[in-house]
Amino acid sequence: MNSALLKNATIITASQTIKADILARDGIIEQIGRHLDAADAQSFDLTGRYLLPGGIDVHTHLDMPLGDIRSCDDFTTGTVAAACGGTTTIIDYAAHAHGETMAQGLDAWHQRAEGKAVIDYGFHLTLSEFTDRTLRDMERIVEAGVTSFKVFTAYPGRMMIDDAAIFRVLQQAKEIGALVCVHCENGQVIDALIHDALAAGQTAPKYHPLTRPAIAEREAAHRVISLAEMADAPVYIVHVSSGAAIEQIAQARLRGVPVYAETCPQYLFLSAELYDGIEFEGAKYVMSPPLREKLDQDALWQAVRNRMIDVIGTDHCPFHFQSQKTLGRDDFTKIPNGGPGIETRLNLMFTGGVSEQRISLNHFVDIVSTQPAKLFGLYPQKGEIAPGSDADFVVINPEHETFISAITQHSIVDYSLYEGMRVKGTPEKVFARGELIVENGRFLGKPGAGRFLKRQRSSHYAR
Ligand SMILES: [Zn+2]
């Protein structure tokens, strides 16, 4: 097996910054200290570089079926893109189809990932319906190492389950030590707004955000938090996009409700005027929740700063602009929802967070790696630099600048949400379990090297 000796790096973890060497053997950190030596190890001089634990993206949708199409990155192209962006672990949302057991859904996702993923991966299990066997199924899924579930208050008839069902799922999750992730938008009212828009001939992409207002997110966040409060269970709100939803989370935390929150770079960096782009350009940004206003961006950055946001995920769910987004050319409701982001999470957050002095380097590590590992039962195997942890590292040259572009990205999707943006923090080297898998934008790893991670219970339950 491999041995790597990383010399003279500035090691940044969520809690400290130290100058030291790291010796990794067989994919595990063996030793951290000054002046380490190992004649048999491949040595790297990292003077002037930051070395962080590998990024963990807990919100991805690779090779995801949606009607007759699929999100365009599979587990190889998607994880290569992740790796090149400094992410060494993903947790992807597996789902079961209506009528299928959760185990069948999970099997289908194992088949998609096995032999293809280049980095380690885990799964959440998304409930597409609530039936007699849902609560029993949940126990089996947890035993299979999938310790988090997702439910929707949006997409009636497709994914939405009602309040009593969400309440039952929350109760059961608490019982078996699982964490419930919730997509918060009021799906029924959104469907009514969509009906009205289409009836009025409003079919362009710009009607997507107008039919999914922030109030619909605020209402659902409030309701879901209340359900969690009544079930006395923790809850994790995915892709928080608005200041209105943040207010609900802040109030709940003041009451002592264990509500955890995630946002994504697109909600911190982009805003709704992009839907007014020429022609059909706005379709690139059609995702749910939609991009919001500048004021929401400010509220979200504030929430990142004061740790009301625990995790930065991406909701990476790419569809080609030229051949897939165009399905909705005459009807915005037929534009496949989702956008790419798996490759640009670390450099965007490094730039907007650390370079612009909103958060410290340690806080940056916390929200892109350590908190995701803790909340989703991977810590301290992942998300930490300590003896015994996996040797997953990102090496950053803090002075180096790059431009984001669809041409240089590794995802196969045909556009970028951030075309032309100047960023710092693009990884110079990435190590996954001690192997150098990325160097200066070049991918050196191999499909199938990624392992399925059986996850423990969320750190919430260790409190
Ligand atoms: Zn998602």
Boltz pocket constraint, residues with backbone or C-beta under 6 A from the ligand:
constraints:
  - pocket:
      binder: B
      contacts: [[A, 59], [A, 61], [A, 315], [A, 317]]
      max_distance: 6.0
